[in-house]
Amino acid sequence: MYRCDQDGGEESVFSGQVPRQAALKAARRVDPSSSYERAKEQTTEIRIREKGTDKVYIYDAWAWEEDAPADAPDWMPEQITEANVSKQGVRHMDG
């Protein structure tokens, strides 16, 4: 899967078995808010193009910071970024 801009040009590559999985990985790169509620109010559109096709999956994405779980490994930071996406539709690139 590729994260793409409005014109279909690729910005980054995110892998996943399904488009939503790749979109969640891309959503973690969105500037995180301090809470889930604030993040949900400030969504960012993410477009994921499926490799080898002209399908572009469109998602609203949001990210927020929260405390790491109590049983987190030593290497994990105290604050982690969580993310979520909501599918808005599928488009086909012209061309």
N, C-alpha and C positions, 0 to 999 in steps of 0.2 A: 504494500500500500504506500502511497505517496501523499504527503500533505501538499496541497496545491493552492495557488492564489486564484483570484477571480477569473483570470484568463486561462487557467489550466496548467500554468507553468509550475514545476515542482519546486518546493522550498526545502523539504526534508523527507527522509524515508523513515516510516514507522511500520514495523512488521506486526502481523497479527493473523490469527486464523480467520477472524471475521473483521469487517470494517470497524465495528464498534470498539474492538480491542485496540486497534491502531489509533482510533480517535481518542481513547482514554489516555494512551501514552502521549499523544500530542497535547492533550488538555493539561497535562502536568507541567507543560512549559508555559502555560498562560500565567500572567502575573497574579499571584494568589492574594486573596482578600484575607482579612483577619478572622472571618467566621463564615460558616456555610450560608447563613441568611444573607449576608452582604454579597457573597460571591454569586448567589443565585440571581441577584438583582443586576449584576454586571456581567452578562454572558458575552462570549466572544464567538464569532462564527468560525468554524473549522471545516475545511473541505478536504476530503480524502478521496484520491483517485485510485481505483482498483487497478493493480498492475496488469498490463496486457489487454485492458478494455477501455472503453470511453465513458464508463460509469464514474460519476463523482457523487460521493455521499456527503451530505451537508448536515452538520451538527452544530447545536449551540453548546458551548463548553464553558465550564466555570471551575475555578480552583480555589482552595482555601488552605490555610495553615492550621494545624492542630498539634497537640502534644503527642509524642511518640508513645506507643503502648508501654505499659510497665515491664513487660517481658521482652522488650526490644534488645537486639544484640548490641554489644559495645560500640560497634562501628556506626550505628545509626545515630543521626543527630537528635537533639531533644525536640526540635520542631520539624514536622514532616509536611509535605504538600500532598493533599488529597485532591481528587478531581472527579468530575462527573460530566456526562454528555447527554444530550437529548436530540434524537434524530429528527431532522426537519424535512428530509426528503432525499430523492435521488435524481440527478440530472444526467444527461448525456452531453458530452462535449461536442461542439460543432466541428466538422472538419472531415 
